[in-house]
Amino acid sequence: MFRNYLRNYPKVAEEYALLKGELATKYKYDRSTYTQQKEPFIIDIIEKAKGEFKKISSINGGSN
């Protein structure tokens, strides 16, 4: 879901790439913090993707 959203929205994918680059530099030796700092962005995108899925599903007559 996350990956598909990034594929559909290249500007968001670019934002994610920039974030990862900044965090990789800042937390070069702290993988755990690097991962934790990406989490809010990822959660936000997953929620947006779920919203889109629900919208598309309702348009197509789905129950989800």
C-alpha positions in Angstrom: 0.0 0.0 0.0 2.8 2.4 1.0 4.9 1.6 -2.1 1.9 1.8 -4.4 1.0 5.3 -3.1 4.6 6.5 -3.7 4.4 5.1 -7.2 1.2 7.0 -7.8 2.5 10.2 -6.3 6.1 10.9 -7.4 6.3 14.2 -5.4 5.5 12.3 -2.2 8.1 9.7 -3.2 10.6 12.5 -3.6 9.7 13.9 -0.2 10.3 10.5 1.3 13.6 10.1 -0.4 14.7 13.5 0.9 13.6 12.6 4.4 15.5 9.3 4.3 18.6 11.1 3.1 18.5 13.6 5.9 17.8 11.0 8.5 20.5 8.7 7.2 23.0 11.6 7.6 21.8 12.6 11.0 21.5 9.0 12.4 24.3 7.4 10.5 25.2 5.1 13.4 21.8 4.8 15.0 19.6 2.6 12.8 16.8 2.3 15.4 16.3 6.1 15.7 16.6 6.4 11.9 13.7 4.0 11.6 11.7 5.6 14.3 12.0 9.0 12.7 10.6 7.8 9.4 7.6 6.3 11.1 5.3 9.4 11.3 5.8 10.0 7.6 5.1 6.4 6.7 2.0 6.2 9.0 0.6 9.4 7.4 1.0 8.0 3.9 -0.5 4.7 4.8 -3.5 6.5 6.2 -3.8 8.6 3.0 -3.6 5.4 0.9 -6.3 3.7 3.0 -8.5 6.7 2.5 -8.0 6.5 -1.3 -8.7 2.8 -1.2 -11.9 3.3 0.6 -13.0 6.0 -1.8 -12.2 3.9 -4.8 -13.9 0.9 -3.3 -17.1 2.8 -2.6 -17.1 4.2 -6.1 -16.8 0.7 -7.5 -19.5 -0.6 -5.2 -17.3 -2.4 -2.7 -18.1 -2.7 0.9 -14.6 -1.8 2.2 
